[in-house]
Amino acid sequence: MRRALGLILLLTASLVACGGDGDDGRGAVDETTSTTAPATTTTTAAPSTTAEPATTTTPAVAIALRGDGLGVVALGANPDAAIAAVTAELGAPTLDTGWEPSFSSYGTCPGEQIRAVEWDGLVLLHTDGETTYGAGEHLFSWRVTGAPPAVATAMGLGFGALAADAEELYPGQVETVPAEDPFPAFLEIQAEGGPITAYLGDAEEITNLEAGVACGE
């Protein structure tokens, strides 16, 4: 009997030892999906650094008065070529003296003979003598003695302008020579191509301009 009771107790202990909590060791895994939004790119247009080009208004003239000629023709040119060049811009001359003695209403000029050709207030003087611009027949001077057609310097200085205008258009390039009887006051202007002389009236307005070789009284 004691032996049977021992076997029962031993069997009971074995059953308890073999028992489990019913957990099969499997666990649930939560899968989490992470979504990242694509980065956005913002483009900012750079401000324009290109400035609008400055505009310079230059007076439109048919003939540009210069210290060395008239734009379309240079001092020293053959008379026929000089007259043709100006005629192409201003039309037929209003006066052509032909060749006459160099001592005339235009003053005492170089050479034996001169030829003056005018377009209203614009005068071209030609000589048959020798000057710093050439020898033989050639253009040696131009004058503006009144209100001509569209004639002015490249900067717009012409007949009727004031001494103050010359100073403004050619700063630091104008010398004023006071009047000395019998000569009026005048300006020596270092303009395009060389010096231009501008004579002044009582109100300091420009009454005459000239360039080239001057004729004496």
Kinemage of the C-alpha trace (Angstrom):
@kinemage 1
@onewidth
@group {chain A} dominant
@subgroup {mainchain}
@vectorlist {calphas} color= white
{ca met a 1} P 0.000 0.000 0.000
{ca arg a 2} L 2.750 2.470 0.845
{ca arg a 3} L 4.400 1.642 -2.457
{ca ala a 4} L 1.188 2.451 -4.405
{ca leu a 5} L 0.732 5.779 -2.596
{ca gly a 6} L 4.275 6.788 -3.513
{ca leu a 7} L 3.676 6.092 -7.174
{ca ile a 8} L 0.519 8.232 -7.166
{ca leu a 9} L 2.371 11.189 -5.642
{ca leu a 10} L 5.210 10.839 -8.086
{ca leu a 11} L 2.781 10.806 -11.044
{ca thr a 12} L 0.972 13.913 -9.781
{ca ala a 13} L 4.250 15.854 -9.474
{ca ser a 14} L 5.230 14.956 -13.012
{ca leu a 15} L 1.917 16.244 -14.415
{ca val a 16} L 2.323 19.563 -12.624
{ca ala a 17} L 5.871 19.954 -13.948
{ca cys a 18} L 4.792 19.312 -17.537
{ca gly a 19} L 1.941 21.862 -17.454
{ca gly a 20} L 2.364 25.319 -19.337
{ca asp a 21} L 0.690 28.658 -19.420
{ca gly a 22} L -0.649 27.910 -22.938
{ca asp a 23} L 1.629 30.633 -24.570
{ca asp a 24} L 2.976 29.311 -27.904
{ca gly a 25} L 5.701 32.010 -28.063
{ca arg a 26} L 4.205 33.804 -31.046
{ca gly a 27} L 3.739 37.563 -30.728
{ca ala a 28} L 1.870 39.968 -33.021
{ca val a 29} L 4.071 42.518 -34.838
{ca asp a 30} L 2.519 45.894 -35.741
{ca glu a 31} L 3.781 47.092 -39.083
{ca thr a 32} L 3.889 50.870 -39.290
{ca thr a 33} L 4.289 52.475 -42.721
{ca ser a 34} L 6.072 55.842 -42.620
{ca thr a 35} L 5.427 58.170 -45.595
{ca thr a 36} L 7.592 61.249 -46.084
{ca ala a 37} L 6.217 63.973 -48.364
{ca pro a 38} L 8.598 64.966 -51.144
{ca ala a 39} L 10.450 68.227 -50.536
{ca thr a 40} L 9.191 71.177 -52.523
{ca thr a 41} L 11.586 73.600 -54.251
{ca thr a 42} L 10.696 77.280 -54.334
{ca thr a 43} L 12.364 79.324 -57.075
{ca thr a 44} L 12.566 83.078 -56.635
{ca ala a 45} L 13.411 85.049 -59.743
{ca ala a 46} L 16.458 87.235 -59.256
{ca pro a 47} L 15.787 90.928 -59.807
{ca ser a 48} L 17.031 92.236 -63.117
{ca thr a 49} L 20.280 94.135 -62.885
{ca thr a 50} L 20.205 95.368 -66.464
{ca ala a 51} L 19.574 99.097 -66.575
{ca glu a 52} L 17.698 100.688 -69.420
{ca pro a 53} L 20.179 102.302 -71.829
{ca ala a 54} L 20.468 106.048 -71.472
{ca thr a 55} L 19.338 108.008 -74.468
{ca thr a 56} L 21.211 111.010 -75.635
{ca thr a 57} L 19.449 113.429 -77.924
{ca thr a 58} L 21.787 115.079 -80.411
{ca pro a 59} L 20.380 117.924 -82.481
{ca ala a 60} L 19.792 116.827 -86.066
{ca val a 61} L 21.798 119.047 -88.412
{ca ala a 62} L 22.413 118.809 -92.131
{ca ile a 63} L 25.871 120.358 -91.846
{ca ala a 64} L 28.061 119.913 -88.752
{ca leu a 65} L 30.266 122.934 -88.072
{ca arg a 66} L 33.763 121.751 -87.129
{ca gly a 67} L 37.141 123.322 -86.585
{ca asp a 68} L 38.488 121.345 -89.536
{ca gly a 69} L 35.556 121.635 -91.930
{ca leu a 70} L 31.850 121.002 -92.223
{ca gly a 71} L 31.425 117.309 -91.539
{ca val a 72} L 30.608 116.517 -95.175
{ca val a 73} L 33.811 118.185 -96.381
{ca ala a 74} L 37.165 119.094 -94.818
{ca leu a 75} L 39.163 122.275 -95.138
{ca gly a 76} L 41.702 121.839 -97.934
{ca ala a 77} L 39.206 120.155 -100.262
{ca asn a 78} L 39.001 121.033 -103.953
{ca pro a 79} L 36.417 123.827 -104.503
{ca asp a 80} L 34.213 121.793 -106.840
{ca ala a 81} L 34.170 118.859 -104.416
{ca ala a 82} L 33.426 121.125 -101.454
{ca ile a 83} L 30.576 122.907 -103.237
{ca ala a 84} L 29.072 119.635 -104.442
{ca ala a 85} L 29.163 118.124 -100.924
{ca val a 86} L 27.332 121.044 -99.349
{ca thr a 87} L 24.894 121.336 -102.279
{ca ala a 88} L 23.929 117.689 -101.744
{ca glu a 89} L 22.802 118.611 -98.207
{ca leu a 90} L 21.429 122.143 -98.581
{ca gly a 91} L 20.507 122.432 -102.237
{ca ala a 92} L 21.806 124.947 -104.749
{ca pro a 93} L 23.798 127.886 -103.332
{ca thr a 94} L 22.143 131.264 -103.061
{ca leu a 95} L 25.328 133.056 -104.238
{ca asp a 96} L 28.497 132.094 -106.090
{ca thr a 97} L 30.894 134.999 -106.711
{ca gly a 98} L 33.148 133.046 -109.024
{ca trp a 99} L 36.865 133.809 -108.817
{ca glu a 100} L 37.559 137.424 -107.872
{ca pro a 101} L 40.482 139.383 -106.363
{ca ser a 102} L 41.427 138.207 -102.881
{ca phe a 103} L 40.962 141.751 -101.561
{ca ser a 104} L 37.170 142.011 -101.520
{ca ser a 105} L 34.127 142.438 -99.291
{ca tyr a 106} L 35.239 139.259 -97.504
{ca gly a 107} L 38.478 140.934 -96.371
{ca thr a 108} L 42.074 140.504 -97.442
{ca cys a 109} L 42.342 136.767 -97.965
{ca pro a 110} L 45.215 134.449 -98.977
{ca gly a 111} L 46.243 134.066 -102.611
{ca glu a 112} L 45.562 136.189 -105.672
{ca gln a 113} L 41.932 135.210 -106.033
{ca ile a 114} L 39.132 133.828 -103.901
{ca arg a 115} L 35.762 132.296 -104.637
{ca ala a 116} L 32.931 132.687 -102.140
{ca val a 117} L 29.890 130.403 -102.273
{ca glu a 118} L 26.928 131.043 -99.965
{ca trp a 119} L 23.859 129.171 -98.743
{ca asp a 120} L 22.016 132.020 -97.011
{ca gly a 121} L 24.124 132.609 -93.889
{ca leu a 122} L 26.687 129.851 -94.570
{ca val a 123} L 29.750 130.946 -96.585
{ca leu a 124} L 32.530 128.779 -98.049
{ca leu a 125} L 35.747 130.602 -99.000
{ca his a 126} L 38.198 129.142 -101.516
{ca thr a 127} L 41.623 130.475 -102.534
{ca asp a 128} L 44.084 129.883 -105.346
{ca gly a 129} L 47.015 130.473 -103.003
{ca glu a 130} L 48.749 128.599 -100.223
{ca thr a 131} L 47.495 128.123 -96.675
{ca thr a 132} L 48.063 125.641 -93.864
{ca tyr a 133} L 45.375 123.470 -95.533
{ca gly a 134} L 46.958 123.201 -98.965
{ca ala a 135} L 48.261 124.953 -102.057
{ca gly a 136} L 46.469 125.870 -105.246
{ca glu a 137} L 42.678 126.053 -105.377
{ca his a 138} L 41.175 124.744 -102.135
{ca leu a 139} L 38.657 125.439 -99.377
{ca phe a 140} L 40.399 127.421 -96.643
{ca ser a 141} L 37.593 128.799 -94.447
{ca trp a 142} L 33.888 128.672 -93.637
{ca arg a 143} L 31.743 131.352 -92.027
{ca val a 144} L 28.246 131.599 -90.586
{ca thr a 145} L 27.033 135.186 -90.818
{ca gly a 146} L 23.307 134.795 -90.220
{ca ala a 147} L 20.511 132.305 -89.774
{ca pro a 148} L 21.357 129.511 -92.218
{ca pro a 149} L 19.576 126.187 -92.758
{ca ala a 150} L 20.192 123.329 -90.297
{ca val a 151} L 23.800 124.252 -89.489
{ca ala a 152} L 25.379 123.855 -86.042
{ca thr a 153} L 28.139 122.023 -84.231
{ca ala a 154} L 27.593 118.413 -83.250
{ca met a 155} L 26.625 119.665 -79.776
{ca gly a 156} L 24.035 122.057 -81.199
{ca leu a 157} L 25.875 125.378 -80.993
{ca gly a 158} L 25.052 127.750 -83.831
{ca phe a 159} L 23.941 131.202 -84.862
{ca gly a 160} L 21.896 133.013 -82.208
{ca ala a 161} L 23.092 130.888 -79.269
{ca leu a 162} L 24.436 132.655 -76.179
{ca ala a 163} L 27.941 132.697 -74.733
{ca ala a 164} L 26.483 130.822 -71.755
{ca asp a 165} L 25.297 128.073 -74.120
{ca ala a 166} L 28.831 127.649 -75.434
{ca glu a 167} L 30.157 127.345 -71.867
{ca glu a 168} L 27.530 124.726 -71.070
{ca leu a 169} L 28.052 122.679 -74.242
{ca tyr a 170} L 31.856 122.885 -74.156
{ca pro a 171} L 32.794 123.174 -70.465
{ca gly a 172} L 36.406 124.176 -69.926
{ca gln a 173} L 36.923 124.597 -73.689
{ca val a 174} L 35.805 128.200 -74.174
{ca glu a 175} L 37.986 131.290 -73.887
{ca thr a 176} L 36.266 134.685 -73.860
{ca val a 177} L 38.176 137.559 -75.478
{ca pro a 178} L 36.796 140.990 -74.490
{ca ala a 179} L 35.836 143.575 -77.092
{ca glu a 180} L 38.603 145.887 -78.301
{ca asp a 181} L 37.653 148.621 -80.718
{ca pro a 182} L 36.962 148.081 -83.559
{ca phe a 183} L 36.601 144.349 -82.834
{ca pro a 184} L 33.678 142.873 -80.869
{ca ala a 185} L 34.052 140.364 -78.056
{ca phe a 186} L 34.417 136.788 -79.233
{ca leu a 187} L 34.798 133.226 -78.030
{ca glu a 188} L 37.547 130.796 -78.931
{ca ile a 189} L 35.900 127.364 -78.685
{ca gln a 190} L 37.861 124.123 -78.808
{ca ala a 191} L 35.151 122.260 -80.666
{ca glu a 192} L 35.096 119.062 -82.700
{ca gly a 193} L 38.021 119.039 -85.137
{ca gly a 194} L 39.692 122.187 -83.817
{ca pro a 195} L 39.044 125.798 -82.811
{ca ile a 196} L 35.942 127.727 -83.844
{ca thr a 197} L 35.654 131.488 -83.342
{ca ala a 198} L 32.251 132.857 -82.315
{ca tyr a 199} L 31.675 136.627 -82.332
{ca leu a 200} L 29.248 138.118 -79.816
{ca gly a 201} L 26.626 140.855 -79.938
{ca asp a 202} L 25.634 143.253 -77.161
{ca ala a 203} L 23.467 140.618 -75.459
{ca glu a 204} L 26.293 138.050 -75.675
{ca glu a 205} L 24.490 136.271 -78.486
{ca ile a 206} L 26.520 134.634 -81.262
{ca thr a 207} L 26.316 136.743 -84.422
{ca asn a 208} L 29.062 135.072 -86.488
{ca leu a 209} L 31.082 131.857 -86.412
{ca glu a 210} L 34.102 130.865 -88.468
{ca ala a 211} L 36.929 128.360 -88.733
{ca gly a 212} L 39.988 127.942 -90.929
{ca val a 213} L 42.310 130.719 -92.068
{ca ala a 214} L 40.917 134.162 -91.256
{ca cys a 215} L 41.005 136.974 -93.773
{ca gly a 216} L 42.406 140.307 -92.623
{ca glu a 217} L 40.619 143.628 -92.718
